[in-house]
Amino acid sequence: MKKKLQSTVNRLIPLTAVAVLLFFWQIMYMAGVLPAYMLPSPLQVVAALVGDFSLLLHHMETTLLEAFAGLAIGIVSGFLVAALMEHSSGLNRALYPLLVITQTVPTVAIAPLLVLWMGYGAAPKITLVVIVTFFPIAVGLLDGFKTADRDAVRLLQAMGASPFQIFWHIKLPGSLNHFFAGVRISVSYAIVGAVISEWLGGFQGLGVYMTRVKKSYSYDKMFGVIFLITAMSLALMKLVDLIQWSVMPWNRKE
């Protein structure tokens, strides 16, 4: 009973903090400290979100499709590259600097080039999502492979196990915590990457919607989209937690 009460309290703390922040924001607006043309009140943002919700759902569908497609490719390619780099130390030394370099170039600098090369369709959006989600997956898995139980690896080697069997039974299960940590980061990057690419060219998506309402100075709608993107990212991160809970039964906490 005490554990359940403590768990409930732990869940309520972040919700309470968000509620206090929104309440303080609303009070500051009502007191005239925050003018509407600079920062709309939370109630105005919610009203704008509700008023355009059907249109937002249409744009959200496009953004989610781009994010999920890019995320799936990023996860698969990140896993394959990490597995190859783990298998070959030479390949690891050759590719790791390139992985780091890909993260030093700002996404806002890459996006216009992708649009120039691939047009205004879904291809440049998905490609940008792949770029921003690939790195956390690959690096997370590489770090996870390094934490494999060396004694267990030596035991399987003494028993005549093949490198693939050692990878499958020891290294891969031991790296799942790092893998899901990378996925948790990647799902938030996927949404943001899709929106950023939509800013620079496209016909549908939350980024396109944000560009249109920005030109009309509808900042309440801008903040409404920000709230929606935040909610989407949090929901996807929670989905990753649920998948991890189901895939790793040995890691569940009572």
FENRAHU-V122997 format. One record per residue. BURIAL is 1 if it has 16 or more other C-alpha atoms within 10 Angstrom, else 0. D_FIRST is the distance of its C-alpha to the first C-alpha in whole Angstrom. Layout:
burial,d_first
BURIAL,D_FIRST
BURIAL,D_FIRST
This chain:
burial,d_first
0,0
0,4
0,5
0,5
0,6
0,9
0,10
0,11
0,12
0,14
0,16
0,17
0,19
0,21
0,22
0,22
0,25
0,27
0,27
0,28
0,31
0,32
0,32
0,34
1,36
1,37
0,38
0,40
1,42
0,42
0,44
0,46
0,45
1,44
0,47
0,47
0,49
0,47
1,44
1,43
1,40
1,37
0,38
1,41
1,39
0,37
0,40
1,42
1,39
0,39
0,43
0,44
1,41
0,43
0,45
1,42
0,41
0,44
1,45
1,41
0,42
1,45
1,43
1,40
1,42
1,44
1,41
1,40
1,43
1,43
1,40
1,41
1,44
1,42
1,40
0,42
1,45
1,43
1,41
0,45
1,46
1,44
1,44
0,48
1,48
1,45
0,48
0,51
0,51
0,54
0,53
1,50
0,52
0,54
0,51
0,49
0,51
0,52
1,48
0,48
0,51
0,49
0,47
0,49
0,51
0,49
1,48
0,50
0,53
0,53
1,52
1,56
0,57
1,55
1,56
0,60
0,60
0,58
0,58
1,56
0,54
1,51
1,52
1,52
1,48
1,47
1,49
1,48
1,44
1,45
1,46
1,43
1,41
1,42
1,42
1,38
1,38
1,41
1,40
1,37
1,38
1,40
0,38
1,36
1,39
0,39
0,36
1,37
0,36
0,40
0,40
0,39
1,41
0,44
0,43
1,43
0,47
0,48
0,47
0,49
0,47
0,48
0,47
0,46
0,44
1,42
1,41
0,40
0,38
1,37
1,38
1,36
0,33
1,33
1,34
1,31
1,29
1,32
1,33
1,30
1,30
1,34
1,33
1,31
1,33
1,36
1,34
1,35
1,38
1,39
1,39
1,40
1,43
1,44
1,44
1,46
1,49
1,49
1,50
1,53
1,54
1,53
0,53
1,50
1,46
1,44
1,46
1,49
1,48
1,47
1,50
0,52
0,50
0,50
0,54
0,54
0,52
1,49
1,46
1,44
1,44
1,44
1,40
1,39
1,40
0,38
0,35
1,35
1,36
0,33
0,31
1,33
1,32
0,28
0,28
1,30
1,28
0,25
0,27
1,28
1,24
0,23
0,27
1,26
0,22
0,24
0,27
0,26
0,23
0,23
0,22
0,19
0,16
0,13
